[in-house]
Amino acid sequence: MTEKLANYPVFAEDASALKGKNMIAVISGRRGSGKTWFAITLAQALSLLKQKVLLFDGDCGLNNIKIQLGLGAVNDLNLVMSGEKSLNQVVFDYEKGHFALAVGNPGASGLSTLSVGRLQILGEDLNILSQNYHRTILDMQAGLSNSTKVLAGMSKSAIVICTDNPQSVTDSYDLIKTLTMSYPATSLYLVINQVNDINSGLRTYGILDKACREFLKKSLPLLGVIRHDTRVRDSIRNQTTIINRYPQSEAALDVISIAKRIMNNEQFY
């Protein structure tokens, strides 16, 4: 896989210093791209590389992180939004994955009801908290919600998760276009997920990258391709991480490879 990816751009053109230098937003143009699964798996993969990681649930209205990991009752982000607790008070260690978590509550409105001003305050608090970690991964709401635009815009880096579905490609381009125009200092990267093989992922990348070069005048860096793996669904069904359940599976190894590329990419520092 490394050889096949070697000819594609890895480094972003503009990596101007942002306040959220440790923050990596994980975003997608539409639901069903495997965004939350990727965010969880990336957090654990980075922890395996001796990184201290915080995973922040920016899509806490659906609360897929809590569901996928089978978490019980914990202090959640809704207590922060209501003013009952501070952000650091709801962070806890997910010992099975060796990373820290801040999650929402199923059925709650999540960040979607917050004003832009309050989202910016939350982002500043998250930036301060992130200084205690090597990496803070933000699992953001799919699409162009205010929370996605504000918190991804306050992050130094954002990873767009796209599948080979044509609508996913279109929606990903719209998301990239908006973030590029609104937050030019945020470095954007692409991960192609749920493809049959590496070559299929590279073809999808080529289509999206061509559109970005022609219409946005920038080449989109590719972090990696994740192959479709039936063990992803099995690990979610058993409410555990794929690295814990199937550490040698194709999907797990693909995400670990992406984590290593992040570690070796100076633009993420």
C-alpha positions as a Markdown table, in Angstrom:
| # | Residue | x | y | z |
|---|---|---|---|---|
| 1 | Met | 0.0 | 0.0 | 0.0 |
| 2 | Thr | 2.8 | 2.4 | 0.8 |
| 3 | Glu | 4.3 | 2.1 | -2.7 |
| 4 | Lys | 1.0 | 2.7 | -4.4 |
| 5 | Leu | 0.4 | 5.8 | -2.3 |
| 6 | Ala | 3.9 | 7.2 | -2.9 |
| 7 | Asn | 3.0 | 9.2 | -6.0 |
| 8 | Tyr | 0.2 | 11.1 | -4.3 |
| 9 | Pro | 0.6 | 14.3 | -2.3 |
| 10 | Val | 0.9 | 13.9 | 1.4 |
| 11 | Phe | 1.6 | 17.4 | 2.7 |
| 12 | Ala | -0.9 | 20.2 | 2.7 |
| 13 | Glu | 0.1 | 23.4 | 0.9 |
| 14 | Asp | -0.8 | 25.7 | 3.7 |
| 15 | Ala | -0.2 | 24.7 | 7.3 |
| 16 | Ser | -0.3 | 28.1 | 9.0 |
| 17 | Ala | -0.3 | 27.9 | 12.8 |
| 18 | Leu | -3.7 | 27.7 | 14.3 |
| 19 | Lys | -4.8 | 27.7 | 17.9 |
| 20 | Gly | -6.0 | 24.1 | 17.8 |
| 21 | Lys | -2.6 | 22.7 | 16.7 |
| 22 | Asn | -3.3 | 19.3 | 18.3 |
| 23 | Met | -6.8 | 19.0 | 17.0 |
| 24 | Ile | -7.7 | 16.8 | 14.1 |
| 25 | Ala | -11.3 | 17.0 | 12.9 |
| 26 | Val | -12.8 | 13.9 | 11.2 |
| 27 | Ile | -15.6 | 14.9 | 8.9 |
| 28 | Ser | -17.7 | 13.6 | 6.0 |
| 29 | Gly | -20.1 | 14.9 | 3.5 |
| 30 | Arg | -22.8 | 12.4 | 4.4 |
| 31 | Arg | -23.7 | 9.7 | 6.9 |
| 32 | Gly | -22.8 | 6.1 | 6.2 |
| 33 | Ser | -19.1 | 6.8 | 5.4 |
| 34 | Gly | -17.7 | 5.1 | 8.5 |
| 35 | Lys | -16.6 | 8.4 | 10.0 |
| 36 | Thr | -17.2 | 7.5 | 13.7 |
| 37 | Trp | -15.7 | 4.1 | 13.3 |
| 38 | Phe | -12.6 | 5.6 | 11.7 |
| 39 | Ala | -12.3 | 8.3 | 14.4 |
| 40 | Ile | -12.4 | 5.5 | 17.1 |
| 41 | Thr | -10.0 | 3.3 | 15.3 |
| 42 | Leu | -7.6 | 6.2 | 14.5 |
| 43 | Ala | -7.6 | 7.2 | 18.2 |
| 44 | Gln | -6.6 | 3.7 | 19.2 |
| 45 | Ala | -4.0 | 3.3 | 16.4 |
| 46 | Leu | -2.3 | 6.6 | 17.5 |
| 47 | Ser | -2.3 | 5.3 | 21.1 |
| 48 | Leu | -0.5 | 2.2 | 19.9 |
| 49 | Leu | 2.2 | 4.6 | 18.6 |
| 50 | Lys | 2.6 | 5.9 | 22.1 |
| 51 | Gln | 0.5 | 9.0 | 21.6 |
| 52 | Lys | -1.7 | 10.4 | 24.4 |
| 53 | Val | -5.1 | 10.8 | 22.6 |
| 54 | Leu | -8.4 | 12.4 | 23.4 |
| 55 | Leu | -11.5 | 11.5 | 21.3 |
| 56 | Phe | -14.1 | 14.2 | 21.3 |
| 57 | Asp | -17.7 | 13.3 | 20.3 |
| 58 | Gly | -18.7 | 16.3 | 18.1 |
| 59 | Asp | -21.7 | 14.3 | 16.8 |
| 60 | Cys | -23.1 | 13.7 | 20.2 |
| 61 | Gly | -26.7 | 14.0 | 19.2 |
| 62 | Leu | -26.5 | 10.5 | 17.6 |
| 63 | Asn | -23.8 | 9.4 | 20.0 |
| 64 | Asn | -22.4 | 6.7 | 17.8 |
| 65 | Ile | -19.2 | 6.6 | 19.8 |
| 66 | Lys | -20.9 | 5.5 | 23.0 |
| 67 | Ile | -23.1 | 3.0 | 21.1 |
| 68 | Gln | -20.2 | 1.5 | 19.1 |
| 69 | Leu | -18.1 | 1.0 | 22.3 |
| 70 | Gly | -21.0 | -0.2 | 24.5 |
| 71 | Leu | -20.4 | 2.5 | 27.1 |
| 72 | Gly | -22.7 | 2.7 | 30.1 |
| 73 | Ala | -23.7 | 5.8 | 32.0 |
| 74 | Val | -21.0 | 8.4 | 32.2 |
| 75 | Asn | -20.7 | 12.2 | 32.6 |
| 76 | Asp | -21.3 | 13.5 | 29.1 |
| 77 | Leu | -21.0 | 16.7 | 27.0 |
| 78 | Asn | -24.7 | 17.6 | 27.6 |
| 79 | Leu | -23.6 | 18.5 | 31.2 |
| 80 | Val | -21.0 | 20.9 | 29.7 |
| 81 | Met | -23.6 | 22.5 | 27.3 |
| 82 | Ser | -26.0 | 23.0 | 30.2 |
| 83 | Gly | -23.3 | 24.6 | 32.3 |
| 84 | Glu | -23.3 | 21.9 | 35.0 |
| 85 | Lys | -19.7 | 20.8 | 34.4 |
| 86 | Ser | -16.6 | 21.9 | 32.7 |
| 87 | Leu | -15.2 | 20.1 | 29.7 |
| 88 | Asn | -12.3 | 18.5 | 31.6 |
| 89 | Gln | -14.8 | 17.1 | 34.2 |
| 90 | Val | -16.5 | 14.9 | 31.6 |
| 91 | Val | -13.4 | 13.4 | 30.1 |
| 92 | Phe | -12.7 | 9.8 | 31.2 |
| 93 | Asp | -10.3 | 7.0 | 30.2 |
| 94 | Tyr | -11.4 | 4.3 | 27.8 |
| 95 | Glu | -9.1 | 1.7 | 29.2 |
| 96 | Lys | -9.8 | -0.9 | 26.5 |
| 97 | Gly | -8.5 | 1.5 | 23.8 |
| 98 | His | -5.9 | 3.4 | 25.9 |
| 99 | Phe | -7.3 | 6.8 | 25.0 |
| 100 | Ala | -9.5 | 9.4 | 26.7 |
| 101 | Leu | -13.1 | 10.1 | 25.7 |
| 102 | Ala | -15.6 | 13.0 | 25.9 |
| 103 | Val | -19.0 | 11.7 | 24.7 |
| 104 | Gly | -22.6 | 12.8 | 24.4 |
| 105 | Asn | -25.8 | 11.3 | 25.5 |
| 106 | Pro | -28.1 | 9.3 | 23.1 |
| 107 | Gly | -31.1 | 11.2 | 22.0 |
| 108 | Ala | -29.9 | 14.6 | 23.2 |
| 109 | Ser | -29.8 | 17.5 | 20.8 |
| 110 | Gly | -26.0 | 17.7 | 20.9 |
| 111 | Leu | -24.0 | 20.6 | 19.4 |
| 112 | Ser | -26.6 | 21.4 | 16.7 |
| 113 | Thr | -28.6 | 23.7 | 19.0 |
| 114 | Leu | -25.6 | 25.8 | 20.1 |
| 115 | Ser | -25.1 | 29.2 | 18.6 |
| 116 | Val | -21.9 | 30.0 | 16.7 |
| 117 | Gly | -20.7 | 32.0 | 19.6 |
| 118 | Arg | -21.1 | 29.2 | 22.1 |
| 119 | Leu | -19.5 | 26.8 | 19.6 |
| 120 | Gln | -16.5 | 29.1 | 19.4 |
| 121 | Ile | -16.2 | 29.1 | 23.2 |
| 122 | Leu | -16.4 | 25.3 | 23.3 |
| 123 | Gly | -13.7 | 25.2 | 20.7 |
| 124 | Glu | -11.5 | 27.4 | 22.7 |
| 125 | Asp | -12.1 | 25.2 | 25.8 |
| 126 | Leu | -11.3 | 22.1 | 23.7 |
| 127 | Asn | -8.1 | 23.7 | 22.5 |
| 128 | Ile | -7.0 | 24.4 | 26.0 |
| 129 | Leu | -7.8 | 20.8 | 27.1 |
| 130 | Ser | -6.1 | 19.4 | 24.0 |
| 131 | Gln | -2.7 | 20.8 | 25.2 |
| 132 | Asn | -2.7 | 17.9 | 27.7 |
| 133 | Tyr | -2.7 | 15.4 | 24.8 |
| 134 | His | -0.5 | 14.7 | 21.8 |
| 135 | Arg | -3.6 | 14.5 | 19.6 |
| 136 | Thr | -7.3 | 15.4 | 20.0 |
| 137 | Ile | -9.6 | 13.7 | 17.5 |
| 138 | Leu | -12.9 | 15.4 | 16.8 |
| 139 | Asp | -15.7 | 13.1 | 15.4 |
| 140 | Met | -17.8 | 15.8 | 13.8 |
| 141 | Gln | -21.4 | 15.7 | 12.5 |
| 142 | Ala | -21.7 | 14.8 | 8.9 |
| 143 | Gly | -22.4 | 17.5 | 6.4 |
| 144 | Leu | -22.2 | 21.3 | 6.7 |
| 145 | Ser | -23.6 | 21.9 | 10.1 |
| 146 | Asn | -22.4 | 24.9 | 12.1 |
| 147 | Ser | -20.7 | 22.7 | 14.6 |
| 148 | Thr | -18.7 | 21.0 | 11.8 |
| 149 | Lys | -17.7 | 24.3 | 10.2 |
| 150 | Val | -16.8 | 26.0 | 13.4 |
| 151 | Leu | -14.9 | 23.2 | 15.2 |
| 152 | Ala | -13.2 | 21.9 | 12.0 |
| 153 | Gly | -12.3 | 25.5 | 11.2 |
| 154 | Met | -10.6 | 25.9 | 14.6 |
| 155 | Ser | -8.6 | 22.7 | 14.1 |
| 156 | Lys | -5.2 | 22.7 | 12.5 |
| 157 | Ser | -6.1 | 19.6 | 10.4 |
| 158 | Ala | -9.3 | 18.0 | 9.1 |
| 159 | Ile | -9.6 | 14.5 | 7.6 |
| 160 | Val | -12.5 | 14.1 | 5.1 |
| 161 | Ile | -13.8 | 10.5 | 5.0 |
| 162 | Cys | -15.2 | 9.6 | 1.5 |
| 163 | Thr | -16.4 | 6.3 | 0.0 |
| 164 | Asp | -16.6 | 5.4 | -3.7 |
| 165 | Asn | -20.3 | 6.1 | -3.8 |
| 166 | Pro | -20.8 | 8.9 | -6.4 |
| 167 | Gln | -23.0 | 10.9 | -4.0 |
| 168 | Ser | -20.3 | 10.6 | -1.3 |
| 169 | Val | -17.8 | 12.1 | -3.7 |
| 170 | Thr | -20.1 | 15.0 | -4.6 |
| 171 | Asp | -20.9 | 15.7 | -0.9 |
| 172 | Ser | -17.2 | 15.5 | 0.0 |
| 173 | Tyr | -16.3 | 18.0 | -2.7 |
| 174 | Asp | -19.0 | 20.4 | -1.4 |
| 175 | Leu | -17.6 | 20.1 | 2.1 |
| 176 | Ile | -14.0 | 20.6 | 1.0 |
| 177 | Lys | -15.0 | 23.7 | -1.0 |
| 178 | Thr | -16.8 | 25.3 | 1.9 |
| 179 | Leu | -13.9 | 24.7 | 4.4 |
| 180 | Thr | -11.3 | 25.8 | 1.8 |
| 181 | Met | -13.1 | 29.1 | 1.3 |
| 182 | Ser | -14.0 | 29.7 | 4.9 |
| 183 | Tyr | -10.9 | 28.4 | 6.7 |
| 184 | Pro | -8.0 | 28.4 | 4.2 |
| 185 | Ala | -5.5 | 27.8 | 7.1 |
| 186 | Thr | -7.0 | 24.4 | 8.0 |
| 187 | Ser | -5.0 | 21.6 | 6.3 |
| 188 | Leu | -7.4 | 19.2 | 4.7 |
| 189 | Tyr | -6.7 | 15.5 | 4.0 |
| 190 | Leu | -8.6 | 12.7 | 2.4 |
| 191 | Val | -9.2 | 9.1 | 3.4 |
| 192 | Ile | -11.1 | 6.8 | 1.1 |
| 193 | Asn | -13.1 | 4.2 | 3.1 |
| 194 | Gln | -15.1 | 1.0 | 2.4 |
| 195 | Val | -13.6 | 0.1 | -1.0 |
| 196 | Asn | -13.0 | -3.3 | -2.5 |
| 197 | Asp | -9.3 | -2.8 | -3.0 |
| 198 | Ile | -6.6 | -0.2 | -3.0 |
| 199 | Asn | -6.8 | 0.6 | -6.7 |
| 200 | Ser | -10.5 | 1.3 | -6.4 |
| 201 | Gly | -9.7 | 3.8 | -3.6 |
| 202 | Leu | -7.0 | 5.4 | -5.7 |
| 203 | Arg | -9.4 | 5.9 | -8.6 |
| 204 | Thr | -12.0 | 7.5 | -6.3 |
| 205 | Tyr | -9.2 | 9.7 | -4.9 |
| 206 | Gly | -8.2 | 10.7 | -8.4 |
| 207 | Ile | -11.7 | 11.8 | -9.3 |
| 208 | Leu | -12.0 | 14.0 | -6.2 |
| 209 | Asp | -8.5 | 15.4 | -6.4 |
| 210 | Lys | -9.0 | 16.3 | -10.1 |
| 211 | Ala | -12.1 | 18.3 | -9.2 |
| 212 | Cys | -10.2 | 20.1 | -6.4 |
| 213 | Arg | -7.3 | 21.0 | -8.6 |
| 214 | Glu | -9.5 | 22.2 | -11.4 |
| 215 | Phe | -12.0 | 24.2 | -9.4 |
| 216 | Leu | -10.3 | 25.0 | -6.1 |
| 217 | Lys | -6.8 | 25.2 | -7.4 |
| 218 | Lys | -5.4 | 22.9 | -4.8 |
| 219 | Ser | -4.3 | 19.3 | -4.7 |
| 220 | Leu | -6.0 | 17.3 | -2.0 |
| 221 | Pro | -3.5 | 15.2 | 0.1 |
| 222 | Leu | -4.3 | 11.5 | 0.4 |
| 223 | Leu | -3.7 | 9.9 | 3.8 |
| 224 | Gly | -4.8 | 6.4 | 2.9 |
| 225 | Val | -7.3 | 3.9 | 1.6 |
| 226 | Ile | -9.3 | 1.6 | 3.9 |
| 227 | Arg | -10.6 | -1.7 | 2.4 |
| 228 | His | -14.1 | -3.0 | 2.9 |
| 229 | Asp | -13.9 | -5.6 | 5.7 |
| 230 | Thr | -16.8 | -7.6 | 7.1 |
| 231 | Arg | -15.1 | -7.7 | 10.5 |
| 232 | Val | -15.8 | -3.9 | 10.9 |
| 233 | Arg | -19.5 | -4.6 | 11.2 |
| 234 | Asp | -18.8 | -7.6 | 13.5 |
| 235 | Ser | -16.7 | -5.5 | 15.9 |
| 236 | Ile | -19.3 | -2.8 | 16.0 |
| 237 | Arg | -22.0 | -5.4 | 16.7 |
| 238 | Asn | -19.9 | -6.7 | 19.6 |
| 239 | Gln | -19.3 | -3.1 | 20.8 |
| 240 | Thr | -15.6 | -3.2 | 20.7 |
| 241 | Thr | -12.8 | -1.8 | 18.5 |
| 242 | Ile | -11.6 | -3.7 | 15.5 |
| 243 | Ile | -8.0 | -3.4 | 16.7 |
| 244 | Asn | -9.0 | -5.2 | 19.9 |
| 245 | Arg | -11.1 | -7.9 | 18.2 |
| 246 | Tyr | -9.3 | -8.3 | 14.9 |
| 247 | Pro | -5.9 | -6.6 | 15.1 |
| 248 | Gln | -4.6 | -8.2 | 11.9 |
| 249 | Ser | -7.7 | -7.5 | 9.8 |
| 250 | Glu | -7.3 | -5.5 | 6.6 |
| 251 | Ala | -9.3 | -2.5 | 7.9 |
| 252 | Ala | -7.4 | -2.3 | 11.2 |
| 253 | Leu | -4.0 | -2.5 | 9.4 |
| 254 | Asp | -5.1 | 0.2 | 6.9 |
| 255 | Val | -6.0 | 2.6 | 9.7 |
| 256 | Ile | -2.7 | 1.8 | 11.6 |
| 257 | Ser | -0.9 | 2.7 | 8.3 |
| 258 | Ile | -2.8 | 6.0 | 8.2 |
| 259 | Ala | -1.8 | 6.7 | 11.8 |
| 260 | Lys | 1.8 | 6.1 | 11.0 |
| 261 | Arg | 1.6 | 8.5 | 8.0 |
| 262 | Ile | 0.1 | 11.2 | 10.4 |
| 263 | Met | 3.0 | 10.6 | 12.8 |
| 264 | Asn | 5.5 | 11.0 | 9.9 |
| 265 | Asn | 3.8 | 14.1 | 8.4 |
| 266 | Glu | 5.4 | 17.3 | 9.8 |
| 267 | Gln | 2.2 | 19.3 | 9.0 |
| 268 | Phe | 0.4 | 17.6 | 11.9 |
| 269 | Tyr | 2.7 | 19.2 | 14.4 |
